[in-house]
């Protein structure tokens, strides 16, 4: 049997004809964008479907939206959703199948339903908000208070953004002459790099947070579709847990990002953020001026009361002095009378005591003299018994050296003159 092979072109032609005959209609399909890029006005997409249990891909396909359709579909989608088509976004596309002999199979996009993506975005936002509330950080920033003198401002913004210049000028040209100091921490404020760039700027501020009173995140101008970077869980957690109050001015009236929701204060524009800081300082100044006025008024009232009391006291002093003088004079007279009476009683008492002593004194003196005479007699007897003359009469002698009684012969030396007293005379000797 002879084989008649087909060329690749013929085979692909058969596939194309089969697809065109079997799938002539357009279909609405739900998918997630794993890639989305523009080239020469056309949009090229990679579609994916993931397993809900483990997020593993279970289907993939390529899709294209030609420039003629893309110029219409893109503005409408961005106006409704406020977002650009980006990787990771869930979309509902209206497509038809196309197979080209040279380029293979692709889904051709003719329409995009923005309400589907809007619902998915809202679901994701609600999921992030729910998670932040479960973590207990959703309202942490609102528990902080702006310092009374909030003048050291850390600014997160694009360095070349017009909004940053407007913010600085609004602060510098405030009508009250307040002085603010601002430091710029540059960050990307649109596109996919927004989240990590702003988080990096927050980390740099956190390293020197003692040098600042608050943080201002501003974004001057830009499309609403560029705000997706401010609707992420990681950025919201960083802002919610930040130790300084954070003021945001990144959107417009109808655009409120999750970042706005968790910040301390949300305003519309960079200039509104500057106005908020100026107004806050003006409130502090008004409070200080009010307190100063109340202090002055209270001091004046107090001084008036004290002056009145002083006048009353000065008028009452002569009268009080006269009364006190009379009272003290009466008290002195009473004390004088009591003192004279007490002295008289004491003199009478002491005179009586002296009379009693005078009567007792001769008897006491007689007894004392008798006792002393008896003591003298006993002492005289003792002296007689100790008289050396009595010892000499009994045959004893006393040896003297230099007029002192000699008790130890070792105290003598050769040639010493000693004196020996006897009952009937004295003998002198020389030691040999």
Helices and strands as residue ranges (DSSP letters): H 8-22, E 27-39, E 42-50, E 57-65, H 67-81, E 90-100, E 104-112, H 114-134, G 141-143, E 152-157, H 162-172, E 181-186, H 194-207, G 209-211, E 214-218, G 227-230, H 233-240, E 245-249, H 258-262, E 265-266, H 270-385, H 388-393, E 398-401, E 404-405, G 409-411, E 417-422, E 425-430
